[in-house]
Amino acid sequence: MNDWLPVLRLARTHLLVLGGILLLMLALYFGSAHIRDLLSAELAAQQAEVSAQQENQVQKQKDLDNLQLNIKRFRALQQRGLVGPARREEWVEQLLISRKQLGLPDTLAYHLKPPARLKPEGALEQAAGGTGQDAASDAPLAHDLEFELRDIHEEEVLALLEDYGRKVNGRFRVQSCELTEATATGLMAKCVLRFFTLPGKAAGPTSTPQ
């Protein structure tokens, strides 16, 4: 044992350096492993954030596409006269124009009733003030346009309804149509056309017997 003491004394410095290097290597190893774990966790968090942002971007794009589609649909409904202020005067004017263009007898009389709110069960309720401008209600409105036409034939009534349906700025359904009082010159046609709007400021009732 005593023989190794001189050797150990001579190698003491080298052993201390070697020990320091080993400690430094261990510190670097564990330190790099810790840093690696931190970087891996940070990278995973960033990847998760990027993935979430991408999903959010995809969802926002879908929402934007749906919004643009709904805007197009809304504008189409506006152009068709289903949304916005009811064009009541135009409905009456087009009826007069269609009768004249088809060369039908000048015996037309009409009455455009005040708008009425359409209840879920299908019944009608008179709108406040008879104008359909009740801002508190967002229920759809129904507008009944009644007209009579004397000395007319069945095929002429059908032609009038077809021509009117193509040209009028609005959507309606034929609520009723009766042909009565047959004479040598034709029949009496009594029809009710029901227009629908959702909702809007409608013009005042137009009612002028002709």
C-alpha positions as CSV (number, residue, x, y, z in Angstrom):
1,M,0.0,0.0,0.0
2,N,2.8,2.3,0.9
3,D,4.3,1.7,-2.6
4,W,1.2,3.3,-4.2
5,L,1.4,6.5,-2.1
6,P,4.1,8.2,-4.2
7,V,2.2,7.2,-7.3
8,L,-1.1,8.6,-6.0
9,R,0.6,11.8,-4.9
10,L,2.0,12.2,-8.4
11,A,-1.3,11.4,-10.0
12,R,-3.4,13.4,-7.6
13,T,-3.7,16.4,-9.9
14,H,-4.7,14.2,-12.8
15,L,-7.2,12.3,-10.7
16,L,-8.8,15.5,-9.6
17,V,-9.0,16.7,-13.1
18,L,-10.4,13.4,-14.2
19,G,-13.0,13.5,-11.4
20,G,-13.9,17.0,-12.3
21,I,-14.3,16.0,-15.9
22,L,-16.5,13.1,-14.9
23,L,-18.6,15.4,-12.7
24,L,-18.9,17.8,-15.6
25,M,-19.9,15.1,-18.0
26,L,-22.5,13.9,-15.5
27,A,-23.8,17.4,-15.1
28,L,-23.9,17.9,-18.8
29,Y,-25.7,14.6,-19.3
30,F,-28.4,15.2,-16.8
31,G,-28.6,18.9,-17.7
32,S,-29.0,18.1,-21.4
33,A,-31.6,15.4,-20.6
34,H,-33.5,18.0,-18.5
35,I,-33.3,20.6,-21.3
36,R,-34.3,17.9,-23.8
37,D,-37.4,17.1,-21.8
38,L,-38.2,20.8,-21.4
39,L,-37.8,21.4,-25.2
40,S,-39.9,18.3,-26.0
41,A,-42.6,19.5,-23.7
42,E,-42.5,23.0,-25.2
43,L,-42.5,21.5,-28.7
44,A,-45.5,19.3,-27.9
45,A,-47.3,22.3,-26.4
46,Q,-46.5,24.4,-29.5
47,Q,-47.7,21.6,-31.8
48,A,-50.9,21.3,-29.8
49,E,-51.4,25.0,-30.0
50,V,-50.7,25.0,-33.8
51,S,-53.1,22.1,-34.2
52,A,-55.8,23.9,-32.2
53,Q,-55.2,27.1,-34.2
54,Q,-55.6,25.1,-37.5
55,E,-58.8,23.5,-36.2
56,N,-60.0,26.9,-35.2
57,Q,-59.1,28.3,-38.6
58,V,-61.0,25.5,-40.3
59,Q,-64.0,26.1,-38.1
60,K,-63.9,29.8,-38.8
61,Q,-63.7,29.2,-42.5
62,K,-66.7,26.9,-42.3
63,D,-68.6,29.6,-40.3
64,L,-67.6,32.2,-42.9
65,D,-68.8,29.9,-45.7
66,N,-72.1,29.3,-44.0
67,L,-72.4,33.0,-43.3
68,Q,-71.8,33.9,-47.0
69,L,-74.2,31.2,-48.1
70,N,-76.9,32.5,-45.7
71,I,-76.2,36.1,-47.0
72,K,-76.8,34.9,-50.5
73,R,-80.0,33.1,-49.5
74,F,-81.2,36.2,-47.6
75,R,-80.5,38.4,-50.6
76,A,-82.3,35.9,-52.8
77,L,-85.3,36.1,-50.5
78,Q,-85.2,39.9,-50.5
79,Q,-85.1,39.9,-54.3
80,R,-88.1,37.6,-54.4
81,G,-90.0,39.9,-52.1
82,L,-90.2,37.5,-49.2
83,V,-88.0,39.4,-46.8
84,G,-88.2,43.1,-46.1
85,P,-90.9,45.7,-46.6
86,A,-93.9,44.3,-48.4
87,R,-94.3,45.7,-51.9
88,R,-98.1,45.9,-51.7
89,E,-98.6,48.7,-54.3
90,E,-96.4,46.7,-56.8
91,W,-98.6,43.6,-56.3
92,V,-101.7,45.6,-57.2
93,E,-100.0,47.4,-60.1
94,Q,-98.8,44.1,-61.6
95,L,-102.3,42.6,-61.4
96,L,-103.6,45.5,-63.4
97,I,-100.8,45.2,-65.9
98,S,-101.2,41.5,-66.3
99,R,-105.0,41.9,-67.0
100,K,-104.3,44.6,-69.5
101,Q,-101.5,42.7,-71.3
102,L,-103.7,39.6,-71.6
103,G,-106.5,41.6,-73.1
104,L,-109.0,40.5,-70.4
105,P,-112.3,42.4,-69.8
106,D,-111.9,45.7,-68.0
107,T,-114.1,44.5,-65.1
108,L,-111.4,44.0,-62.5
109,A,-112.1,45.0,-58.9
110,Y,-109.6,44.3,-56.1
111,H,-109.2,44.7,-52.4
112,L,-105.8,44.3,-50.6
113,K,-106.5,43.5,-47.0
114,P,-104.3,44.9,-44.2
115,P,-101.4,42.5,-43.3
116,A,-102.0,40.0,-40.6
117,R,-99.5,38.0,-38.4
118,L,-99.3,34.4,-39.3
119,K,-99.6,32.2,-36.1
120,P,-97.7,28.9,-35.8
121,E,-101.0,27.0,-36.1
122,G,-101.7,28.8,-39.4
123,A,-104.4,31.2,-38.1
124,L,-104.1,34.9,-38.9
125,E,-104.0,37.7,-36.4
126,Q,-104.5,41.3,-37.3
127,A,-101.2,43.3,-37.1
128,A,-101.1,46.3,-34.9
129,G,-102.5,49.3,-36.6
130,G,-103.3,47.3,-39.7
131,T,-100.0,48.1,-41.3
132,G,-97.8,45.2,-40.3
133,Q,-95.2,47.6,-38.8
134,D,-95.3,46.1,-35.3
135,A,-91.6,45.9,-34.5
136,A,-92.2,43.8,-31.4
137,S,-93.2,40.9,-33.5
138,D,-91.0,38.9,-35.9
139,A,-93.8,36.6,-37.0
140,P,-94.3,36.3,-40.8
141,L,-97.1,38.4,-42.3
142,A,-99.8,37.4,-44.6
143,H,-101.4,39.8,-47.1
144,D,-104.6,38.7,-48.8
145,L,-105.3,40.2,-52.2
146,E,-108.9,39.7,-53.2
147,F,-110.0,40.4,-56.8
148,E,-113.1,39.9,-58.9
149,L,-113.3,39.7,-62.7
150,R,-116.5,39.5,-64.7
151,D,-117.2,38.2,-68.1
152,I,-114.2,35.9,-68.1
153,H,-113.6,32.2,-69.0
154,E,-111.8,29.6,-66.9
155,E,-108.7,29.4,-69.2
156,E,-108.4,33.2,-69.0
157,V,-108.3,33.0,-65.2
158,L,-105.6,30.4,-65.3
159,A,-103.6,32.5,-67.9
160,L,-103.9,35.5,-65.6
161,L,-102.7,33.7,-62.5
162,E,-99.8,32.2,-64.5
163,D,-98.7,35.5,-66.0
164,Y,-99.1,37.3,-62.6
165,G,-97.1,34.6,-60.8
166,R,-94.2,35.0,-63.2
167,K,-94.0,38.8,-63.1
168,V,-95.0,39.9,-59.6
169,N,-92.2,40.7,-57.1
170,G,-93.4,38.5,-54.3
171,R,-94.5,35.0,-53.5
172,F,-98.1,34.0,-53.0
173,R,-100.4,31.1,-53.1
174,V,-103.9,30.9,-54.4
175,Q,-106.0,30.7,-51.3
176,S,-109.2,30.3,-53.1
177,C,-110.7,30.9,-56.5
178,E,-114.4,30.5,-57.4
179,L,-116.1,30.7,-60.8
180,T,-119.7,31.6,-60.6
181,E,-122.6,33.5,-62.3
182,A,-122.3,31.9,-65.7
183,T,-123.7,34.1,-68.4
184,A,-123.5,34.4,-72.2
185,T,-120.4,36.6,-71.9
186,G,-118.5,34.5,-69.3
187,L,-118.2,33.8,-65.6
188,M,-117.5,35.8,-62.5
189,A,-114.1,34.9,-61.0
190,K,-113.5,35.6,-57.3
191,C,-110.0,34.8,-56.1
192,V,-107.9,35.3,-53.0
193,L,-104.1,35.5,-53.4
194,R,-102.2,35.3,-50.1
195,F,-98.7,36.9,-50.1
196,F,-96.2,36.2,-47.4
197,T,-93.4,38.5,-46.0
198,L,-90.9,38.0,-43.2
199,P,-91.1,40.6,-41.5
200,G,-90.8,44.1,-42.8
201,K,-92.4,47.5,-42.9
202,A,-95.3,47.1,-45.2
203,A,-97.0,49.9,-47.0
204,G,-100.5,50.9,-45.9
205,P,-103.4,48.9,-47.2
206,T,-104.4,49.5,-50.8
207,S,-108.1,49.2,-51.5
208,T,-109.6,50.9,-54.5
209,P,-112.5,49.2,-56.2
210,Q,-112.3,49.6,-59.9
